[in-house]
Amino acid sequence: MTLPSLRVVPFDERFDTSTFECLDEHLTAYLKEGRAVRDLNSGQAAVFLLVDAAGRVLGYYTLSAASVDRKAHFTNSQGKQFGYPQVAVTLLGRVAVHRELKGQGVGTDLIVHALKQAARASETVASYAVILDAKNERVAAIYARLGFVPFKDQPLKMFLPMATIRQLE
């Protein structure tokens, strides 16, 4: 992490989410209004928290198992490597950082942590890539700098193969 006093941990209700406030009200509400707990308890998402030494939540991300249609999402050359119509992937569903940390590189560090977490999980449960839906072109450009590639005909739906993630330092 960019700030040495921060660590990423699996979601636990003992951590203080009450002061979490990011620049997107929906991402703030997901954590503060119990949706993260609901998704975690129902098995829909694994939620990881960025916390400081005092246990205050300063960010989070979610990972979920997913699949995508090979023909609908990949070009012919990309899709040739898959023997089945559905491709197993990991969805990076949400990423949020407290507004106080904006512009400090913490968001990028949190994304890289999520990618490495997904790569570790793919050693046990196979997954070809991490996928995501960028909110807009500006956010897509951030993910593109990390190596994400748009799906065929969907510039805001992006993927990064696990083979590439495993090469990240």
C-alpha positions as CSV (number, residue, x, y, z in Angstrom):
1,M,0.0,0.0,0.0
2,T,1.1,3.6,-0.6
3,L,0.5,4.5,3.0
4,P,2.4,2.2,5.3
5,S,-0.2,2.2,8.1
6,L,-2.9,0.8,5.8
7,R,-3.7,-2.9,5.3
8,V,-6.3,-4.9,3.4
9,V,-8.3,-7.5,5.3
10,P,-11.4,-9.6,4.6
11,F,-14.6,-7.8,5.6
12,D,-15.4,-7.9,9.3
13,E,-18.1,-5.9,11.0
14,R,-15.8,-4.9,13.8
15,F,-14.1,-2.3,11.5
16,D,-15.6,1.2,11.5
17,T,-17.5,2.0,8.3
18,S,-19.4,4.9,9.8
19,T,-16.9,7.6,8.5
20,F,-16.4,6.1,5.1
21,E,-17.2,8.6,2.4
22,C,-16.0,8.2,-1.2
23,L,-16.7,10.4,-4.2
24,D,-19.5,8.1,-5.4
25,E,-22.6,8.0,-3.3
26,H,-23.6,4.5,-4.5
27,L,-20.2,3.1,-3.5
28,T,-20.4,4.8,-0.1
29,A,-24.0,3.4,0.4
30,Y,-22.9,-0.1,-0.5
31,L,-20.6,-0.2,2.5
32,K,-22.5,2.0,5.0
33,E,-26.1,0.7,4.3
34,G,-25.4,-3.0,4.8
35,R,-25.3,-4.1,1.1
36,A,-21.8,-5.4,1.5
37,V,-22.9,-7.5,4.5
38,R,-25.8,-8.8,2.4
39,D,-23.6,-9.8,-0.5
40,L,-21.0,-11.4,1.7
41,N,-23.6,-13.4,3.6
42,S,-25.4,-14.5,0.5
43,G,-22.2,-15.6,-1.2
44,Q,-22.5,-13.0,-4.0
45,A,-19.3,-11.2,-3.3
46,A,-16.1,-11.4,-1.2
47,V,-15.5,-8.0,0.3
48,F,-12.1,-6.7,1.3
49,L,-11.5,-3.6,3.4
50,L,-8.7,-1.1,3.4
51,V,-8.2,-0.2,7.1
52,D,-5.9,2.1,9.0
53,A,-4.2,1.3,12.4
54,A,-7.3,2.5,14.3
55,G,-9.6,0.1,12.4
56,R,-11.2,2.8,10.3
57,V,-12.3,1.7,6.8
58,L,-10.7,3.8,4.1
59,G,-11.5,1.8,1.1
60,Y,-12.8,-1.5,-0.2
61,Y,-13.2,-3.8,-3.2
62,T,-15.4,-6.8,-4.1
63,L,-14.6,-10.0,-6.0
64,S,-17.1,-12.5,-7.4
65,A,-17.1,-15.6,-9.6
66,A,-18.6,-15.0,-13.0
67,S,-18.5,-16.3,-16.6
68,V,-18.8,-14.6,-19.9
69,D,-19.9,-15.8,-23.3
70,R,-16.9,-16.5,-25.5
71,K,-18.4,-15.5,-28.8
72,A,-20.2,-12.4,-27.4
73,H,-17.2,-10.9,-25.6
74,F,-14.0,-12.0,-27.3
75,T,-12.7,-11.5,-30.8
76,N,-12.3,-14.6,-32.9
77,S,-8.6,-14.7,-32.3
78,Q,-9.0,-14.2,-28.5
79,G,-11.7,-16.8,-28.3
80,K,-9.9,-19.6,-30.1
81,Q,-8.1,-20.6,-26.9
82,F,-11.3,-21.6,-25.1
83,G,-12.9,-25.0,-25.6
84,Y,-16.3,-24.1,-24.0
85,P,-18.9,-21.4,-24.8
86,Q,-18.6,-19.8,-21.3
87,V,-15.3,-18.5,-20.0
88,A,-14.7,-18.6,-16.2
89,V,-13.6,-15.1,-14.9
90,T,-13.5,-13.1,-11.7
91,L,-15.5,-10.0,-11.5
92,L,-14.0,-6.9,-9.8
93,G,-17.3,-5.5,-9.0
94,R,-16.6,-2.5,-6.8
95,V,-13.6,-0.4,-5.8
96,A,-13.8,2.6,-3.6
97,V,-11.4,4.8,-1.6
98,H,-12.2,7.4,1.0
99,R,-12.3,10.9,-0.5
100,E,-9.4,12.0,1.9
101,L,-7.1,9.6,-0.1
102,K,-8.0,10.9,-3.6
103,G,-4.9,11.4,-5.8
104,Q,-2.5,9.6,-3.5
105,G,-2.3,6.4,-5.6
106,V,-4.1,4.4,-2.9
107,G,-6.9,3.4,-5.4
108,T,-4.4,2.0,-7.8
109,D,-2.7,0.1,-5.0
110,L,-6.1,-1.3,-3.9
111,I,-6.8,-2.4,-7.5
112,V,-3.5,-4.2,-7.7
113,H,-4.2,-5.9,-4.4
114,A,-7.5,-7.1,-5.8
115,L,-5.8,-8.4,-8.9
116,K,-3.3,-10.3,-6.9
117,Q,-6.0,-11.7,-4.6
118,A,-7.9,-12.9,-7.7
119,A,-4.8,-14.5,-9.1
120,R,-4.2,-16.4,-5.9
121,A,-7.8,-17.6,-5.8
122,S,-7.5,-18.7,-9.5
123,E,-4.9,-21.2,-8.4
124,T,-7.7,-23.1,-6.5
125,V,-10.8,-22.2,-8.6
126,A,-9.9,-21.6,-12.2
127,S,-10.4,-18.2,-13.7
128,Y,-9.1,-16.9,-17.1
129,A,-9.2,-13.2,-16.2
130,V,-10.4,-10.4,-14.0
131,I,-13.3,-8.5,-15.6
132,L,-14.9,-5.2,-14.7
133,D,-17.4,-2.6,-15.9
134,A,-15.8,0.8,-15.9
135,K,-18.3,3.6,-15.0
136,N,-17.2,5.9,-17.8
137,E,-14.4,6.6,-20.3
138,R,-12.2,8.4,-17.7
139,V,-12.3,5.3,-15.4
140,A,-11.7,3.0,-18.3
141,A,-8.6,4.9,-19.1
142,I,-7.3,4.3,-15.6
143,Y,-7.9,0.6,-16.0
144,A,-6.3,0.6,-19.5
145,R,-3.1,2.0,-17.9
146,L,-3.1,-1.1,-15.7
147,G,-3.3,-3.3,-18.8
148,F,-7.1,-4.0,-19.0
149,V,-8.4,-4.5,-22.5
150,P,-11.9,-3.7,-23.6
151,F,-14.2,-6.6,-24.7
152,K,-15.3,-6.8,-28.3
153,D,-17.8,-4.0,-29.0
154,Q,-18.0,-3.0,-25.3
155,P,-15.4,-0.3,-24.5
156,L,-16.4,0.0,-20.8
157,K,-16.4,-3.8,-20.1
158,M,-12.8,-4.8,-19.7
159,F,-10.6,-7.8,-18.9
160,L,-7.1,-8.5,-17.7
161,P,-5.9,-12.1,-18.1
162,M,-4.6,-13.9,-15.0
163,A,-1.3,-14.7,-16.9
164,T,-0.7,-10.9,-17.1
165,I,-1.7,-10.4,-13.5
166,R,0.8,-13.0,-12.3
167,Q,3.5,-10.9,-13.9
168,L,2.7,-7.8,-11.8
169,E,5.2,-7.0,-9.2
